Amino acid sequence: MNQMPAPRNPAWCRATVWPLAAVGLLLLTGSLGAGEQLYRYIDDDGSVHYSDKIPPSIVPRGHAELAPTGVTIRRVDRAKTREELEREQELERLRDEARALVEAHQAQNRMLLETFRSIDDMIMVRDGKIASIDVAIQVIRRNIRSQQDQVRLLRGDAADLERSGKPVSEQLDIDIAATEQSIHVALAEIARREQEKQALMDSFDEHIERFQTLKNSPRPAVDDRKLTQVQARDFLLGCRDRAECDLYWERAKRYLRQHATLPVEISTPNLEMTRAPESREDISLTLSRLDNETGEGGIIFLDLQCRRYSGDPALCRTDSRSGVLNRFRGAIASPTTAQNGP
């Protein structure tokens, strides 16, 4: 009777073929003493190892700690590179900034809802603050007018001396220069106040829009204060360095002479001032160059002169005068665009 040949690689045989690493794990767990630790790690070639010790070169790459049964109880991640640590720190910084912004935004929302009952209340507070700044500006302008009259008198005295063949005293020249410098300092303060007004208007615009969203409240169709205000950004022009300031200053002086209806009465390296207006139709302008502390960059500031500095300052701004202020920035910063515009 013929015998059947034994099959090759029977299933029971294949099932008993274990990976060498698993066999090593069984042997190792069986030989571990009490309190000893078992580790699993991968070497440079990608092979898995089980051991009660980790080579020092493997530690930074990470490993797993196993129970005596071979079950993973803790994973130790690989050590992070310097670039990864710096990136994590930057991400954490950005998250902190985002949280701070959200918290500040929420605090502002609470402040708006607790402080104001309506948009009309907000507009009333804004207009009160602007009116207070306008009063301070009017006081400064009255002082400038007095100083302008003083310069006129001093220059008249100097002219009388020259006509009579007498020398102009050094003190007279000093007094003229000092008074003109006082005018320039006062104009710098007006420019600062005008910037304060602009920031106030912008801030309240943002608050009003936020209040509208929070309360679902419509904004008044007419905002009287905004209708009468000329935006300070139109007649306060920043320059980045001395070269740009020099360029803008020359353009601004030409602009003043083109649009003023009265002749220039005071002209210094940083101040151009026409004669004071005599009628409501006169366009009298003052131009000042306000360099920053380093002398690199600054502001070119165009201001209107009024016949009287009392009452509402908006009365000084006729359509023609306001137009001169409104077009100033475009004419100086982008003269070609301004000329081609409407």
C-alpha positions in Angstrom: 0.0 0.0 0.0 1.5 3.3 -1.1 1.9 6.1 1.5 0.9 9.7 0.8 3.8 12.1 0.9 3.9 14.6 3.7 2.7 18.1 2.6 5.3 20.8 2.6 5.0 23.8 5.1 1.8 22.5 6.8 -0.4 25.2 8.4 0.4 24.0 12.0 4.1 24.5 11.2 3.6 28.0 9.7 1.6 29.1 12.8 4.5 28.2 15.0 7.1 30.3 13.2 7.5 33.4 15.5 9.5 36.5 14.7 12.9 36.4 16.4 12.1 39.6 18.2 9.0 38.1 19.8 10.9 35.0 20.8 13.5 37.3 22.4 10.8 39.2 24.2 9.4 35.9 25.7 12.9 34.8 26.8 13.7 38.3 28.3 10.5 38.7 30.2 10.9 35.3 31.7 14.4 36.1 32.9 13.6 39.6 34.4 14.1 40.0 38.1 11.9 41.9 40.4 12.1 45.7 39.9 13.9 45.4 36.6 12.6 47.4 33.6 12.0 46.2 30.0 12.4 48.5 27.0 11.6 48.4 23.3 13.5 50.6 20.9 14.5 50.8 17.2 18.1 50.9 16.1 19.7 52.7 13.2 18.7 50.0 10.7 15.1 50.1 11.8 15.2 46.8 13.7 13.1 46.4 16.8 14.9 45.4 20.0 13.8 44.4 23.5 16.2 44.8 26.3 16.6 45.7 30.0 19.0 48.4 29.0 19.0 51.2 26.3 22.2 52.2 24.5 23.0 55.9 25.2 22.8 56.7 21.5 19.2 55.5 21.3 17.9 57.5 24.3 17.3 60.7 22.3 15.3 58.8 19.7 12.6 57.7 22.1 11.5 54.3 23.3 8.7 52.4 25.1 8.7 51.0 28.6 7.0 47.6 28.9 5.4 45.6 31.7 6.8 42.2 32.5 4.0 40.8 30.4 5.3 42.8 27.4 2.4 45.3 27.4 3.5 48.9 26.8 3.0 51.0 29.9 4.7 54.3 28.8 6.1 55.9 25.6 9.0 58.2 25.8 9.1 60.5 22.8 12.3 61.4 21.1 14.1 64.5 22.1 13.0 67.6 20.2 15.5 69.5 18.1 16.4 73.1 18.9 14.3 74.3 15.9 11.3 72.3 17.0 11.6 73.8 20.6 11.8 77.3 19.2 8.8 76.7 16.9 6.8 75.4 19.8 7.7 78.5 21.9 6.7 80.8 19.0 3.4 78.9 18.6 2.8 79.2 22.4 3.6 82.9 22.2 1.1 83.4 19.4 -1.6 81.5 21.3 -1.0 83.7 24.3 -1.3 86.8 22.2 -4.5 85.4 20.6 -6.0 84.7 24.0 -5.0 88.2 25.2 -6.7 89.8 22.2 -9.9 87.7 22.7 -10.0 88.7 26.4 -9.4 92.3 25.6 -12.1 92.2 23.0 -14.5 90.7 25.4 -13.6 93.3 28.1 -14.2 96.1 25.6 -17.6 94.6 24.7 -18.5 94.5 28.4 -17.3 98.1 28.9 -19.4 99.4 26.0 -22.6 97.6 27.2 -22.0 98.8 30.8 -21.1 102.4 29.9 -23.5 103.3 27.1 -27.2 102.8 26.7 -27.4 103.7 23.0 -25.4 104.9 20.0 -26.7 108.4 20.6 -25.1 108.3 24.1 -21.8 107.4 22.4 -22.0 110.2 19.9 -22.8 112.7 22.6 -19.7 111.6 24.6 -17.5 111.7 21.5 -18.7 115.2 20.5 -18.1 116.4 24.0 -14.5 115.2 23.9 -13.9 116.7 20.5 -15.5 120.0 21.5 -13.1 120.1 24.5 -10.1 119.6 22.2 -11.4 122.3 19.8 -11.6 124.8 22.6 -8.0 124.2 23.5 -7.0 124.5 19.8 -8.9 127.8 19.5 -7.0 129.2 22.5 -3.7 128.3 20.9 -4.7 129.9 17.6 -5.6 133.1 19.3 -2.2 133.2 20.9 -0.6 132.5 17.5 -2.6 135.4 16.0 -1.2 137.7 18.8 2.3 136.4 18.0 1.7 137.0 14.3 0.7 140.6 15.0 3.8 141.0 17.2 6.1 139.7 14.3 4.4 142.2 12.0 5.2 145.1 14.4 8.8 144.0 14.9 9.4 143.6 11.2 7.8 147.1 10.7 10.3 148.5 13.2 13.2 146.8 11.4 12.0 148.2 8.1 11.7 151.7 9.5 15.3 151.5 10.7 16.5 150.3 7.4 14.7 153.0 5.5 16.2 155.6 7.8 19.7 154.2 7.2 20.0 152.9 10.8 21.2 149.4 11.6 18.8 146.8 12.9 19.7 145.9 16.4 20.7 142.4 17.3 18.0 142.3 20.0 15.4 143.1 17.4 16.5 140.2 15.2 16.5 137.9 18.3 12.9 139.0 19.2 11.6 138.4 15.7 13.3 134.9 15.5 12.0 134.0 19.0 8.4 135.0 18.2 8.5 133.1 15.0 9.8 130.0 16.8 7.0 130.4 19.4 4.5 130.3 16.5 6.1 127.1 15.2 6.0 125.5 18.7 2.3 126.4 19.0 1.5 124.9 15.6 3.2 121.7 16.7 0.8 121.6 19.7 -2.2 122.1 17.3 -0.9 119.3 15.1 -0.7 117.0 18.2 -4.3 118.0 19.2 -5.6 117.4 15.7 -4.0 113.9 15.7 -5.7 113.3 19.1 -9.1 114.3 17.5 -8.5 112.0 14.6 -7.6 109.0 16.9 -10.7 109.8 19.0 -13.0 109.8 15.9 -11.5 106.6 14.6 -11.8 104.9 18.0 -15.5 105.9 18.4 -16.3 104.8 14.9 -15.0 101.3 15.9 -16.9 101.4 19.2 -20.1 102.4 17.5 -19.9 99.6 14.9 -19.2 97.1 17.7 -22.1 98.5 19.7 -24.4 98.1 16.7 -23.4 94.5 16.4 -23.8 93.7 20.1 -27.2 95.5 20.4 -28.4 95.2 16.8 -29.0 99.0 17.0 -29.1 101.2 13.9 -26.8 104.2 13.6 -28.3 107.6 13.2 -28.7 108.6 9.6 -27.0 111.9 10.1 -23.9 112.4 12.2 -23.6 116.2 12.5 -20.1 116.2 14.0 -18.7 114.0 11.2 -20.3 116.3 8.6 -18.4 119.3 9.9 -15.1 117.7 10.7 -12.2 117.7 8.3 -10.2 114.5 8.7 -6.8 115.4 10.2 -5.1 112.7 8.0 -5.9 115.0 5.0 -3.9 118.0 6.2 -1.3 116.2 8.4 1.2 114.4 6.1 3.9 112.2 7.5 7.3 111.9 5.8 9.7 109.0 6.5 13.2 110.7 6.2 14.9 114.0 5.5 14.9 113.6 1.7 11.1 112.9 1.6 10.4 115.7 4.1 12.5 118.1 1.9 10.5 117.0 -1.2 7.1 117.3 0.5 8.1 120.7 2.1 8.9 122.2 -1.3 5.6 120.9 -2.8 3.7 122.1 0.2 5.0 125.6 -0.1 4.0 125.7 -3.7 0.6 124.4 -2.8 0.1 127.2 -0.2 1.0 129.9 -2.7 -1.3 128.4 -5.3 -4.4 128.2 -3.0 -4.0 131.1 -0.5 -5.6 134.4 -1.5 -3.3 136.4 0.7 0.5 136.9 0.5 3.0 135.1 2.7 3.9 137.2 5.7 6.3 134.9 7.6 8.7 132.6 5.9 11.3 130.6 7.8 13.0 127.2 7.1 10.1 125.4 8.9 7.2 127.9 8.8 5.2 129.6 6.0 2.3 131.9 7.1 0.2 134.2 5.0 -1.4 137.4 6.2 -4.4 137.0 8.5 -7.8 136.9 6.7 -9.8 140.1 6.5 -13.0 138.7 4.9 -15.0 135.5 5.0 -13.9 134.8 1.4 -10.1 135.1 2.2 -8.1 131.8 2.3 -5.3 132.3 4.8 -3.0 129.4 5.4 -0.2 128.4 7.7 2.3 125.7 6.8 4.7 124.1 9.3 7.4 121.5 9.1 7.5 119.4 12.3 10.6 117.2 12.3 10.8 114.4 14.8 13.5 114.3 17.5 16.1 112.5 15.4 15.6 114.8 12.5 14.8 111.9 10.2 11.2 112.1 9.2 8.4 114.2 10.6 5.1 115.9 9.7 4.0 118.6 7.2 1.0 120.4 8.7 -1.3 122.7 6.8 -3.7 124.9 8.9 -6.4 127.5 8.3 -6.4 130.9 9.7 -9.7 132.5 10.7 -10.7 136.1 11.2 -11.9 135.4 14.7 -11.2 132.5 17.1 -14.4 132.5 19.0 -17.6 130.4 18.7 -17.8 127.2 16.6 -14.5 126.6 14.7 -16.5 124.9 12.0 -17.7 128.4 11.0 -14.2 129.2 9.7 -14.3 126.3 7.3 -16.2 127.3 4.2 -16.5 124.9 1.3 -13.5 126.5 -0.5 -11.3 126.4 2.6 -12.2 122.9 3.5 -11.5 121.8 0.0 -8.0 123.2 0.2 -7.4 121.1 3.4 -9.0 118.0 1.9 -6.9 118.0 -1.2 -3.6 118.7 0.5 -2.4 115.2 1.2 -3.1 113.9 -2.3 -1.5 117.0 -3.9 1.7 116.6 -1.9 2.1 112.8 -1.6 0.9 112.0 -5.1 0.9 115.3 -7.1 0.3 113.6 -10.5 -2.7 111.7 -9.2 -4.1 114.8 -7.5 -3.8 116.8 -10.7 -5.5 114.2 -12.8 -8.3 113.7 -10.2 -11.6 115.5 -10.1 
